[in-house]
Amino acid sequence: MMQFVKTMLFFILFFSFWGNSFAQYAEGVNFLDISWKEVMAIAQKEDKLIFLDAYTDWCQPCKAMDRDVFSQKAVGDLINDSFISIKINMEKGEGLTLREKYHIKAYPTLVFVDSDGKQLHRIAGYQNVKQLLEVAKTALDPTKRLHAMKEKFDAGNRDPGFLKKYAKASLKALDGSHIKIAEAFLETQDNWKSTKNMDFIYTFLTDTDTKMFDFLIENKARFCEMYGTRKITQKIQGLIYNEIEDTKDESSLDQIDKLYAKVYPQKAKELSANFRMSFYRNAGDFEKYAQAVLDYMDNYQVEGERLNDIAWTFYEKVEDKSLLKKATKWVRKSIKMNSNYYNNDTLAALYYKLGKKKKAIKTAKKAIALAEKNKQDHTGSDKLLQLIEEGK
């Protein structure tokens, strides 16, 4: 009897352990809750591919797939039978390494790899049940998966039909290779200005440092006829914004200058000067930020609210008294345009930092009066007055 109890206890503990090793979706996908190394070992032992759900905590489409797709029996039947599955947060633990290894840039990204960790297929973004089943079936077919296409491309296959199909698959995967594939397709085309090829360019253009972007700028009027001026303007601005977001060091500033010169030749210098202010401010280099501000102020007009924002940044980050005096001139100009609580509060703070306490008190009281008139919070000016009165 005791032996029977011990045996039952063993099985209870065993299945309890394995039950906790899965993210269970009843009849859906069984996601193992173990390390990447352990998943690879199991995949090798069972001779299966690995299905990786690369997600983040804040990703709403990821949560929707958890709720509506991974929980479905049809999905579970196919994926559990053919893959070893794992969910990994790309912003924590070993997810950080895997994000770099597989160049994950969007969420969710669904990645299929072999037991050695070699990527065979992937797709980015929300997939419904039907779509996910098709993706999984493609991943299981050695002749259709992305890796097979890559091998053909690397071997020199430049058939236009193949290139177009590969470019579409690569764009859906967001694996970073669709640009070179798309441009390889365009090299097989005699007329880039055909409706089909211009539509292809519009679809696959996601980077400014490409022949496709140059073609878009050179033929902007034709693209506007096809898609509308607003849509093309948004497309260009979006591409420029992405380039700006990727600018992390000073050596990239020249590239931004060239980009503005290409797209907005008449306003390029002003846009570049404006970008330098933002760049140095975000980088925390306030010495260079101050110089960029002076260069901009000497050459271009600045509206009142922005004058106040710049002056406030000087109050917070600049110690040079000569520069602080310039900031008082800018904020006085802002007040002349439209006197309000915010710019008077900024001027009071600058006077205080310059040691002009009487002017600081007078201006702070003016700011408070404006705030009370407009039923605004004036905590900042109240605190400033308190500092002055305490002699700090």
Secondary structure as the mmCIF struct_conf table of DSSP 4:
data_model
#
loop_
_struct_conf.conf_type_id
_struct_conf.id
_struct_conf.beg_label_comp_id
_struct_conf.beg_label_asym_id
_struct_conf.beg_label_seq_id
_struct_conf.end_label_comp_id
_struct_conf.end_label_asym_id
_struct_conf.end_label_seq_id
HELX_RH_AL_P HELX_RH_AL_P1 MET A 2 ASN A 20
TURN_TY1_P TURN_TY1_P1 SER A 21 SER A 21
STRN STRN1 PHE A 22 ALA A 23
TURN_TY1_P TURN_TY1_P2 ALA A 26 GLU A 27
BEND BEND1 GLY A 28 GLY A 28
STRN STRN2 PHE A 31 LEU A 32
BEND BEND2 ILE A 34 ILE A 34
HELX_RH_AL_P HELX_RH_AL_P2 TRP A 36 GLU A 46
TURN_TY1_P TURN_TY1_P3 ASP A 47 ASP A 47
STRN STRN3 LEU A 49 TYR A 55
TURN_TY1_P TURN_TY1_P4 ASP A 57 TRP A 58
HELX_RH_AL_P HELX_RH_AL_P3 GLN A 60 ASP A 68
TURN_TY1_P TURN_TY1_P5 VAL A 69 SER A 71
HELX_RH_AL_P HELX_RH_AL_P4 LYS A 73 SER A 82
STRN STRN4 PHE A 83 ASN A 89
TURN_TY1_P TURN_TY1_P6 MET A 90 GLU A 91
BEND BEND3 LYS A 92 LYS A 92
TURN_TY1_P TURN_TY1_P7 GLY A 93 GLU A 94
HELX_RH_AL_P HELX_RH_AL_P5 GLY A 95 LYS A 101
TURN_TY1_P TURN_TY1_P8 TYR A 102 HIS A 103
BEND BEND4 ALA A 106 PRO A 108
STRN STRN5 THR A 109 VAL A 113
TURN_TY1_P TURN_TY1_P9 SER A 115 ASP A 116
STRN STRN6 GLN A 119 ALA A 124
BEND BEND5 GLY A 125 GLY A 125
HELX_RH_AL_P HELX_RH_AL_P6 VAL A 129 LEU A 140
TURN_TY1_P TURN_TY1_P10 PRO A 142 LYS A 144
BEND BEND6 ARG A 145 ARG A 145
HELX_RH_AL_P HELX_RH_AL_P7 LEU A 146 ASP A 154
TURN_TY1_P TURN_TY1_P11 ALA A 155 GLY A 156
HELX_RH_AL_P HELX_RH_AL_P8 PRO A 160 ALA A 173
TURN_TY1_P TURN_TY1_P12 LEU A 174 LEU A 174
BEND BEND7 GLY A 176 GLY A 176
HELX_RH_AL_P HELX_RH_AL_P9 HIS A 178 LEU A 186
TURN_TY1_P TURN_TY1_P13 GLU A 187 THR A 188
BEND BEND8 ASP A 190 ASP A 190
TURN_TY1_P TURN_TY1_P14 TRP A 192 LYS A 193
BEND BEND9 SER A 194 SER A 194
HELX_RH_AL_P HELX_RH_AL_P10 THR A 195 PHE A 204
BEND BEND10 THR A 208 THR A 210
HELX_RH_AL_P HELX_RH_AL_P11 LYS A 211 GLU A 218
TURN_TY1_P TURN_TY1_P15 ASN A 219 ASN A 219
HELX_RH_AL_P HELX_RH_AL_P12 LYS A 220 TYR A 227
HELX_RH_AL_P HELX_RH_AL_P13 THR A 229 GLU A 245
TURN_TY1_P TURN_TY1_P16 ASP A 246 ASP A 246
BEND BEND11 ASP A 249 ASP A 249
HELX_RH_3T_P HELX_RH_3T_P1 GLU A 250 SER A 252
HELX_RH_AL_P HELX_RH_AL_P14 LEU A 253 VAL A 263
TURN_TY1_P TURN_TY1_P17 PRO A 265 LYS A 267
HELX_RH_AL_P HELX_RH_AL_P15 ALA A 268 ALA A 283
TURN_TY1_P TURN_TY1_P18 GLY A 284 GLY A 284
HELX_RH_AL_P HELX_RH_AL_P16 PHE A 286 ASN A 299
BEND BEND12 TYR A 300 TYR A 300
HELX_RH_AL_P HELX_RH_AL_P17 GLY A 304 LYS A 317
HELX_RH_AL_P HELX_RH_AL_P18 LYS A 321 MET A 337
HELX_RH_AL_P HELX_RH_AL_P19 TYR A 341 LYS A 353
TURN_TY1_P TURN_TY1_P19 LEU A 354 GLY A 355
HELX_RH_AL_P HELX_RH_AL_P20 LYS A 357 LYS A 373
TURN_TY1_P TURN_TY1_P20 ASN A 374 LYS A 375
HELX_RH_AL_P HELX_RH_AL_P21 THR A 379 GLU A 389
TURN_TY1_P TURN_TY1_P21 GLU A 390 GLY A 391
#
